[in-house]
Amino acid sequence: MQRKKWAYSLLFLLLYLGGFFLLLETQERRTPQKIESSWIERINSGNKKGEFYPEDAIGVLSIPKINVVQNLYEIDDQRNTVEQNVMILKGSTYPNQEKSKLYLAAHSGSGKIAYFEELDELQKKDTFNIYYKEKVYTYQIDIIESQEKTGTITVPVTSKKQAILTTCHPQKEKKQLVLVASLIKETDI
């Protein structure tokens, strides 16, 4: 009987500790991280050393409402994958280009790489920033919709610069959540 009590106590302790560490991991991932002006200075000067921002990140996506601050890598970089980061999709054009369309994808769900886990909490008129080549590009969300997972994303034809955020839809298995945002401000750093 003592052994059973001891085994149940140990099992309870292990479950409690597992939940505690899972909570710590989630809080660590969701803790807002400030984009340091020193990093922005380094990225603009070509000396891009840093702990959180590796030396060859080309920019940063910042979505303050859902505490996302994540590096962006060149399209052909091996780290430009949803398995590691927010991914710039092929066919994207960068914010400094005329009529740019920057397509960004990331995992939803849970875990350390689920950068778009709370993307469905964003609403029309919410804003986010992309730090790229000595500028901060501020986008405002215009369209939020579900689209079929077909390997393509449909966005309205416009002359505005846009950033499109996409992830698997949290409630609809065969759909993807697509947020289309237009550039509202471009600021020098």
C-alpha positions as CSV (number, residue, x, y, z in Angstrom):
1,M,0.0,0.0,0.0
2,Q,2.9,2.4,0.8
3,R,4.4,1.7,-2.6
4,K,1.2,2.7,-4.3
5,K,1.0,5.9,-2.4
6,W,4.6,6.6,-3.1
7,A,4.1,5.8,-6.9
8,Y,1.0,8.0,-7.1
9,S,2.8,10.9,-5.3
10,L,5.8,10.6,-7.7
11,L,3.4,10.5,-10.7
12,F,1.6,13.6,-9.4
13,L,4.8,15.4,-8.8
14,L,6.1,14.6,-12.3
15,L,2.8,15.7,-13.9
16,Y,2.9,18.9,-11.9
17,L,6.5,19.7,-12.8
18,G,5.8,18.9,-16.5
19,G,2.9,21.4,-16.5
20,F,5.0,24.0,-14.7
21,F,7.9,23.7,-17.3
22,L,5.4,23.8,-20.2
23,L,3.9,27.0,-18.7
24,L,7.4,28.5,-18.4
25,E,8.2,27.6,-22.0
26,T,4.9,29.2,-23.2
27,Q,5.5,32.3,-21.2
28,E,9.1,32.6,-22.3
29,R,8.0,32.4,-26.0
30,R,5.3,34.9,-25.5
31,T,7.3,37.5,-23.6
32,P,7.4,40.6,-25.7
33,Q,10.9,41.3,-26.9
34,K,11.9,44.9,-27.5
35,I,13.6,45.6,-30.8
36,E,16.8,47.2,-29.7
37,S,17.8,50.4,-31.5
38,S,21.4,49.2,-31.2
39,W,20.5,46.1,-33.3
40,I,18.7,48.3,-35.9
41,E,21.9,50.4,-36.0
42,R,24.0,47.3,-36.5
43,I,21.7,45.9,-39.3
44,N,21.9,49.3,-41.1
45,S,25.6,49.6,-40.8
46,G,26.3,46.1,-42.0
47,N,27.7,45.0,-38.6
48,K,24.8,42.8,-37.6
49,K,26.0,40.9,-34.6
50,G,23.7,40.0,-31.8
51,E,22.4,37.1,-29.7
52,F,18.7,37.2,-30.6
53,Y,19.2,38.7,-34.0
54,P,21.8,36.6,-35.9
55,E,24.3,38.4,-38.0
56,D,22.6,37.6,-41.3
57,A,18.9,38.4,-40.6
58,I,17.7,40.8,-43.3
59,G,14.9,42.3,-41.1
60,V,12.4,41.7,-38.3
61,L,8.7,41.2,-38.2
62,S,7.1,42.8,-35.1
63,I,3.4,42.2,-34.2
64,P,3.0,43.9,-30.8
65,K,-0.6,42.8,-30.2
66,I,0.4,39.1,-30.1
67,N,3.9,39.5,-28.9
68,V,5.7,38.4,-32.0
69,V,9.2,39.6,-32.7
70,Q,10.9,37.4,-35.2
71,N,13.8,37.5,-37.6
72,L,13.3,37.4,-41.4
73,Y,15.8,35.7,-43.7
74,E,16.5,35.9,-47.4
75,I,14.1,33.7,-49.5
76,D,17.0,31.3,-50.4
77,D,18.4,31.1,-46.9
78,Q,18.1,27.6,-45.3
79,R,16.6,29.2,-42.2
80,N,13.7,30.7,-44.2
81,T,11.4,27.9,-43.4
82,V,8.3,27.6,-41.2
83,E,10.1,24.8,-39.4
84,Q,12.5,27.4,-37.9
85,N,11.1,30.9,-38.4
86,V,8.6,33.2,-40.0
87,M,9.0,32.3,-43.7
88,I,9.1,34.7,-46.6
89,L,7.3,32.9,-49.4
90,K,8.6,32.7,-52.9
91,G,7.0,35.3,-55.2
92,S,7.4,38.0,-52.5
93,T,8.8,41.4,-53.2
94,Y,10.5,43.3,-50.4
95,P,8.9,46.5,-48.8
96,N,11.4,48.8,-50.4
97,Q,10.2,47.8,-53.9
98,E,7.4,49.5,-55.8
99,K,4.0,47.8,-55.3
100,S,5.6,45.2,-53.0
101,K,3.8,42.1,-51.8
102,L,5.5,40.4,-48.9
103,Y,4.0,37.0,-48.1
104,L,4.9,35.7,-44.6
105,A,3.9,32.3,-43.3
106,A,4.4,30.6,-39.9
107,H,3.0,27.8,-37.9
108,S,0.0,28.2,-35.6
109,G,-0.8,25.5,-33.0
110,S,1.6,25.3,-30.1
111,G,5.3,25.0,-29.4
112,K,8.3,27.3,-29.9
113,I,7.9,27.6,-33.6
114,A,4.2,28.5,-33.6
115,Y,4.9,32.2,-34.2
116,F,1.4,32.7,-35.6
117,E,-0.4,30.8,-32.9
118,E,-2.5,33.9,-32.0
119,L,-2.8,35.3,-35.5
120,D,-6.5,34.8,-35.4
121,E,-6.7,37.4,-32.5
122,L,-5.7,40.2,-34.9
123,Q,-8.5,42.3,-36.2
124,K,-9.0,44.8,-39.1
125,K,-7.2,48.0,-38.4
126,D,-4.6,46.3,-36.2
127,T,-1.0,47.2,-37.2
128,F,2.4,45.5,-37.3
129,N,5.9,46.5,-38.4
130,I,8.6,45.2,-40.6
131,Y,12.1,46.5,-40.0
132,Y,14.0,46.3,-43.2
133,K,16.9,48.3,-44.8
134,E,17.0,51.4,-42.5
135,K,13.3,51.7,-42.4
136,V,10.3,50.7,-40.4
137,Y,7.3,49.7,-42.6
138,T,4.0,49.9,-40.7
139,Y,1.1,47.9,-42.1
140,Q,-2.6,48.0,-41.2
141,I,-4.8,44.9,-41.6
142,D,-7.5,45.5,-44.2
143,I,-8.8,41.9,-45.0
144,I,-9.1,38.8,-42.8
145,E,-10.4,35.7,-44.5
146,S,-10.2,31.9,-44.7
147,Q,-9.0,30.4,-48.0
148,E,-8.8,26.8,-49.2
149,K,-5.4,25.2,-48.7
150,T,-4.4,24.9,-52.4
151,G,-0.8,26.1,-52.2
152,T,-1.7,29.6,-53.4
153,I,-3.0,32.7,-51.7
154,T,-5.4,35.1,-53.4
155,V,-5.2,38.8,-52.7
156,P,-6.9,41.7,-54.4
157,V,-5.0,43.5,-57.1
158,T,-4.0,46.9,-55.9
159,S,-1.3,49.5,-56.4
160,K,-0.7,49.6,-52.6
161,K,2.3,48.0,-50.9
162,Q,1.1,45.0,-49.0
163,A,2.2,42.4,-46.5
164,I,0.2,39.2,-46.3
165,L,0.4,37.0,-43.2
166,T,-0.8,33.4,-43.4
167,T,-1.0,30.2,-41.3
168,C,-3.2,27.2,-40.9
169,H,-6.7,28.1,-39.8
170,P,-7.1,27.3,-36.1
171,Q,-10.7,25.9,-36.4
172,K,-11.0,24.8,-40.0
173,E,-8.7,21.9,-41.0
174,K,-8.6,22.4,-44.8
175,K,-8.4,26.2,-44.7
176,Q,-5.7,28.8,-44.2
177,L,-6.1,32.1,-42.4
178,V,-5.0,35.0,-44.6
179,L,-4.5,38.6,-43.3
180,V,-3.9,41.2,-46.0
181,A,-2.4,44.5,-44.8
182,S,-1.6,47.7,-46.6
183,L,1.4,50.0,-45.9
184,I,0.3,53.1,-44.0
185,K,3.7,54.5,-42.9
186,E,7.3,54.3,-43.9
187,T,9.8,55.7,-41.4
188,D,13.5,56.1,-41.5
189,I,15.3,54.5,-38.6
